[in-house]
Amino acid sequence: MSLLKGGVFLWSACGYTALSVASALAFFALARWAGEAPPLAVWGGAAWVFILSMIISMPLTTAWARRRGGRRGDR
């Protein structure tokens, strides 16, 4: 019943971290390209997007990794 068994925890952690970093970088790039916001607002917005996408993607990628890891019977 452990998440550590089979590397599920590692795969899900890498997945949601990569997804969150990509979202924050996309926000940062688009905000800098638009060029209307001050730099502090761009950095703060990128941090906010990173935090929110971590909150949203953690349970989603963990459930996906569990199903992908062949643990369908442990619900």
DSSP file (Angstrom, degrees, kcal/mol; ACC not computed):
  #  RESIDUE AA STRUCTURE BP1 BP2  ACC     N-H-->O    O-->H-N    N-H-->O    O-->H-N    TCO  KAPPA ALPHA  PHI   PSI    X-CA   Y-CA   Z-CA
    1    1 A M              0   0    0      0, 0.0     2,-0.2     0, 0.0    70,-0.0   0.000 360.0 360.0 360.0   0.3    0.0    0.0    0.0
    2    2 A S    >   -     0   0    0      1,-0.1     3,-0.7     2,-0.0     7,-0.1  -0.550 360.0-143.0 -81.4 140.7    3.0    2.3    0.0
    3    3 A L  T 3  S+     0   0    0     -2,-0.2     6,-1.7     1,-0.2     5,-0.4   0.752  99.8  65.3 -69.6 -23.4    3.4    4.9   -2.6
    4    4 A L  T >  S+     0   0    0      4,-0.2     3,-1.7     3,-0.1     2,-0.3   0.732  77.8 102.2 -73.0 -20.5    7.1    4.3   -2.6
    5    5 A K  G X  S+     0   0    0     -3,-0.7     3,-0.8     1,-0.3     4,-0.1  -0.467  94.9   5.2 -67.8 127.0    6.7    0.8   -3.9
    6    6 A G  G 3  S-     0   0    0     -2,-0.3    -1,-0.3     1,-0.2    -2,-0.1   0.536 119.5 -80.9  79.6   6.6    7.5    0.6   -7.6
    7    7 A G  G <> S+     0   0    0     -3,-1.7     4,-2.4     3,-0.1    -1,-0.2   0.687  88.4 137.8  75.4  17.5    8.6    4.2   -7.9
    8    8 A V  H <> S+     0   0    0     -3,-0.8     4,-2.5    -5,-0.4     5,-0.2   0.917  71.9  50.0 -62.6 -42.7    5.1    5.6   -8.1
    9    9 A F  H  > S+     0   0    0     -6,-1.7     4,-2.5     1,-0.2    -1,-0.2   0.917 111.1  48.7 -62.5 -43.0    5.9    8.4   -5.8
   10   10 A L  H  > S+     0   0    0     -7,-0.2     4,-2.4     2,-0.2     5,-0.2   0.921 112.8  47.3 -64.2 -44.3    9.1    9.3   -7.7
   11   11 A W  H  X S+     0   0    0     -4,-2.4     4,-2.1     1,-0.2    -2,-0.2   0.914 114.4  45.8 -64.9 -42.3    7.3    9.3  -11.1
   12   12 A S  H  X S+     0   0    0     -4,-2.5     4,-2.8    -5,-0.2     5,-0.3   0.899 112.3  51.3 -69.0 -38.1    4.4   11.4   -9.8
   13   13 A A  H  X S+     0   0    0     -4,-2.5     4,-1.8    -5,-0.2     5,-0.2   0.917 112.4  46.0 -64.0 -42.9    6.7   13.9   -8.1
   14   14 A C  H  X S+     0   0    0     -4,-2.4     4,-2.2    -5,-0.2    -1,-0.2   0.884 113.3  52.0 -65.0 -37.5    8.7   14.3  -11.2
   15   15 A G  H  X S+     0   0    0     -4,-2.1     4,-2.3    -5,-0.2    -2,-0.2   0.951 112.8  40.2 -66.2 -51.3    5.5   14.7  -13.3
   16   16 A Y  H  X S+     0   0    0     -4,-2.8     4,-1.9     1,-0.2    -1,-0.2   0.828 115.8  51.8 -73.1 -27.7    3.8   17.4  -11.2
   17   17 A T  H  X S+     0   0    0     -4,-1.8     4,-2.5    -5,-0.3     5,-0.2   0.930 111.9  46.1 -69.6 -43.8    7.0   19.3  -10.7
   18   18 A A  H  X S+     0   0    0     -4,-2.2     4,-2.4    -5,-0.2    -2,-0.2   0.901 113.1  50.2 -64.0 -40.4    7.8   19.3  -14.4
   19   19 A L  H  X S+     0   0    0     -4,-2.3     4,-2.0    -5,-0.2    -1,-0.2   0.902 112.5  46.9 -63.9 -41.2    4.2   20.3  -15.2
   20   20 A S  H  X S+     0   0    0     -4,-1.9     4,-2.4     2,-0.2    -2,-0.2   0.893 112.1  49.0 -69.6 -40.3    4.3   23.2  -12.7
   21   21 A V  H  X S+     0   0    0     -4,-2.5     4,-2.6     2,-0.2     5,-0.2   0.913 111.4  50.4 -65.0 -41.8    7.7   24.5  -13.9
   22   22 A A  H  X S+     0   0    0     -4,-2.4     4,-2.2    -5,-0.2    -2,-0.2   0.898 110.9  49.2 -63.3 -40.0    6.6   24.4  -17.5
   23   23 A S  H  X S+     0   0    0     -4,-2.0     4,-2.3     2,-0.2    -2,-0.2   0.920 112.3  47.5 -64.5 -43.7    3.4   26.3  -16.6
   24   24 A A  H  X S+     0   0    0     -4,-2.4     4,-2.7     1,-0.2    -2,-0.2   0.899 112.5  49.1 -65.6 -40.3    5.4   28.9  -14.7
   25   25 A L  H  X S+     0   0    0     -4,-2.6     4,-2.7     2,-0.2    -1,-0.2   0.885 110.2  51.3 -66.6 -37.8    7.9   29.3  -17.5
   26   26 A A  H  X S+     0   0    0     -4,-2.2     4,-2.5     2,-0.2     5,-0.2   0.922 112.0  46.7 -64.1 -43.4    5.1   29.7  -20.0
   27   27 A F  H  X S+     0   0    0     -4,-2.3     4,-2.7     2,-0.2     5,-0.2   0.933 113.1  49.5 -61.9 -45.6    3.5   32.4  -17.9
   28   28 A F  H  X S+     0   0    0     -4,-2.7     4,-2.4     1,-0.2     5,-0.2   0.923 112.4  47.1 -60.3 -45.2    6.8   34.1  -17.4
   29   29 A A  H  X S+     0   0    0     -4,-2.7     4,-2.2     1,-0.2    -1,-0.2   0.917 114.6  45.7 -64.7 -43.7    7.5   34.1  -21.2
   30   30 A L  H  X S+     0   0    0     -4,-2.5     4,-2.1     2,-0.2    -1,-0.2   0.888 113.5  49.4 -67.8 -37.9    4.1   35.3  -22.2
   31   31 A A  H  X S+     0   0    0     -4,-2.7     4,-1.8    -5,-0.2     6,-0.5   0.895 113.5  45.9 -68.8 -38.9    4.2   38.1  -19.5
   32   32 A R  H  < S+     0   0    0     -4,-2.4    -2,-0.2    -5,-0.2    -1,-0.2   0.876 111.4  52.9 -69.7 -36.2    7.6   39.2  -20.6
   33   33 A W  H  < S+     0   0    0     -4,-2.2    -2,-0.2    -5,-0.2    -1,-0.2   0.900 108.5  49.1 -65.9 -40.7    6.6   39.1  -24.2
   34   34 A A  H  < S-     0   0    0     -4,-2.1    -1,-0.2    -5,-0.2    -2,-0.2   0.896  90.2-165.2 -66.2 -39.2    3.6   41.3  -23.6
   35   35 A G     <  +     0   0    0     -4,-1.8    -3,-0.1    -5,-0.2    -1,-0.1   0.595  52.6 108.8  71.0  13.8    5.8   43.7  -21.7
   36   36 A E        +     0   0    0     -5,-0.4    -1,-0.1     2,-0.1    -4,-0.1   0.700  60.6  75.3 -94.9 -20.2    3.1   45.7  -19.9
   37   37 A A  S    S-     0   0    0     -6,-0.5    -2,-0.0     1,-0.1     5,-0.0  -0.637  87.0-107.3 -93.6 149.2    3.6   44.4  -16.4
   38   38 A P    >>  -     0   0    0      0, 0.0     4,-1.8     0, 0.0     3,-0.5  -0.361  35.4-108.2 -67.8 155.7    6.5   45.5  -14.1
   39   39 A P  H 3> S+     0   0    0      0, 0.0     4,-2.5     0, 0.0     5,-0.2   0.846 117.5  55.2 -57.0 -37.9    9.2   42.9  -13.5
   40   40 A L  H 3> S+     0   0    0      1,-0.2     4,-2.5     2,-0.2     5,-0.2   0.886 107.6  50.0 -64.0 -37.4    8.1   42.2   -9.9
   41   41 A A  H <> S+     0   0    0     -3,-0.5     4,-2.3     2,-0.2    -1,-0.2   0.865 109.9  51.0 -68.0 -35.7    4.6   41.4  -11.0
   42   42 A V  H  X S+     0   0    0     -4,-1.8     4,-2.2     2,-0.2    -2,-0.2   0.941 113.5  43.8 -66.6 -47.0    5.9   39.0  -13.7
   43   43 A W  H  X S+     0   0    0     -4,-2.5     4,-2.2     2,-0.2    -2,-0.2   0.914 115.3  48.8 -64.7 -42.7    8.0   37.2  -11.2
   44   44 A G  H  X S+     0   0    0     -4,-2.5     4,-2.3    -5,-0.2    -1,-0.2   0.891 111.5  49.9 -63.9 -39.4    5.2   37.1   -8.6
   45   45 A G  H  X S+     0   0    0     -4,-2.3     4,-2.5     2,-0.2    -1,-0.2   0.887 109.5  50.9 -66.2 -39.1    2.8   35.9  -11.2
   46   46 A A  H  X S+     0   0    0     -4,-2.2     4,-2.2     2,-0.2    -2,-0.2   0.898 111.4  48.1 -65.3 -39.8    5.1   33.1  -12.2
   47   47 A A  H  X S+     0   0    0     -4,-2.2     4,-2.4     2,-0.2    -2,-0.2   0.904 111.8  50.3 -65.4 -40.7    5.6   32.0   -8.6
   48   48 A W  H  X S+     0   0    0     -4,-2.3     4,-2.5     2,-0.2     5,-0.2   0.903 110.4  48.8 -64.6 -42.1    1.8   32.1   -8.1
   49   49 A V  H  X S+     0   0    0     -4,-2.5     4,-2.5     2,-0.2    -1,-0.2   0.896 111.0  51.7 -64.0 -40.6    1.2   30.0  -11.2
   50   50 A F  H  X S+     0   0    0     -4,-2.2     4,-1.8     2,-0.2    -2,-0.2   0.942 112.1  45.1 -60.9 -48.2    3.8   27.5  -10.0
   51   51 A I  H  X S+     0   0    0     -4,-2.4     4,-2.1     1,-0.2    -2,-0.2   0.930 115.4  46.4 -63.7 -46.7    2.2   27.1   -6.6
   52   52 A L  H  X S+     0   0    0     -4,-2.5     4,-2.2     1,-0.2    -1,-0.2   0.893 111.8  50.4 -65.9 -39.1   -1.3   26.8   -7.9
   53   53 A S  H  X S+     0   0    0     -4,-2.5     4,-2.5    -5,-0.2    -1,-0.2   0.825 108.6  53.4 -70.6 -28.5   -0.3   24.3  -10.6
   54   54 A M  H  X S+     0   0    0     -4,-1.8     4,-1.8    -5,-0.2    -2,-0.2   0.925 109.6  48.6 -65.3 -44.0    1.5   22.2   -8.0
   55   55 A I  H  < S+     0   0    0     -4,-2.1    -2,-0.2     1,-0.2    -1,-0.2   0.905 117.9  40.3 -62.1 -42.2   -1.7   22.2   -5.9
   56   56 A I  H  X S+     0   0    0     -4,-2.2     4,-0.7     1,-0.2    -2,-0.2   0.902 118.6  44.1 -75.1 -41.6   -3.8   21.1   -8.8
   57   57 A S  H  X S+     0   0    0     -4,-2.5     4,-2.7    -5,-0.2     5,-0.3   0.687  94.5  77.4 -84.8 -17.4   -1.5   18.6  -10.4
   58   58 A M  H  X S+     0   0    0     -4,-1.8     4,-2.0     1,-0.2     5,-0.2   0.967 102.1  35.6 -57.7 -57.0   -0.3   16.7   -7.3
   59   59 A P  H  > S+     0   0    0      0, 0.0     4,-2.0     0, 0.0    -1,-0.2   0.857 117.9  54.0 -68.1 -30.7   -3.4   14.6   -6.9
   60   60 A L  H  X S+     0   0    0     -4,-0.7     4,-2.1     2,-0.2    -2,-0.2   0.943 112.9  40.0 -68.0 -46.8   -4.0   14.2  -10.6
   61   61 A T  H  X S+     0   0    0     -4,-2.7     4,-2.6     2,-0.2    -1,-0.2   0.831 113.7  54.8 -74.0 -30.2   -0.5   12.9  -11.4
   62   62 A T  H  X S+     0   0    0     -4,-2.0     4,-2.2    -5,-0.3    -1,-0.2   0.929 111.0  45.0 -66.5 -44.1   -0.4   10.7   -8.3
   63   63 A A  H  X S+     0   0    0     -4,-2.0     4,-2.3    -5,-0.2    -2,-0.2   0.908 114.2  49.7 -64.4 -41.0   -3.6    9.0   -9.3
   64   64 A W  H  X S+     0   0    0     -4,-2.1     4,-2.4     1,-0.2    -2,-0.2   0.915 111.2  48.5 -63.3 -42.6   -2.5    8.7  -12.9
   65   65 A A  H  X S+     0   0    0     -4,-2.6     4,-1.8     2,-0.2    -1,-0.2   0.865 109.8  52.6 -67.8 -35.6    0.9    7.2  -11.7
   66   66 A R  H  <>S+     0   0    0     -4,-2.2     5,-1.8     2,-0.2    -1,-0.2   0.940 112.6  44.2 -63.1 -46.6   -0.9    4.7   -9.4
   67   67 A R  H ><5S+     0   0    0     -4,-2.3     3,-1.2     1,-0.2    -2,-0.2   0.900 114.7  49.0 -64.9 -39.6   -3.1    3.5  -12.2
   68   68 A R  H 3<5S+     0   0    0     -4,-2.4    -1,-0.2     1,-0.3    -2,-0.2   0.794 103.3  62.5 -70.2 -28.2   -0.2    3.3  -14.6
   69   69 A G  T 3<5S-     0   0    0     -4,-1.8    -1,-0.3    -5,-0.2    -2,-0.2   0.423 118.2-107.7 -79.5   1.8    1.8    1.4  -12.1
   70   70 A G  T < 5S+     0   0    0     -3,-1.2     3,-0.3    -4,-0.2    -3,-0.2   0.777  79.6 129.9  81.5  27.0   -0.6   -1.5  -12.1
   71   71 A R    > < +     0   0    0     -5,-1.8     3,-1.0     1,-0.2    -1,-0.1  -0.276  18.0 132.9-106.0  44.6   -2.1   -0.9   -8.7
   72   72 A R  T 3   +     0   0    0      1,-0.2    -1,-0.2    -5,-0.2     3,-0.1   0.792  67.3  58.1 -67.7 -28.4   -5.8   -1.0   -9.8
   73   73 A G  T 3  S+     0   0    0     -3,-0.3     2,-1.2     1,-0.2    -1,-0.2   0.646  88.5  78.1 -78.7 -14.3   -6.8   -3.3   -6.9
   74   74 A D    <         0   0    0     -3,-1.0    -1,-0.2     1,-0.2    -3,-0.1  -0.578 360.0 360.0 -96.5  72.2   -5.6   -0.9   -4.1
   75   75 A R              0   0    0     -2,-1.2    -1,-0.2    -3,-0.1    -2,-0.1   0.438 360.0 360.0-105.9 360.0   -8.4    1.6   -4.0
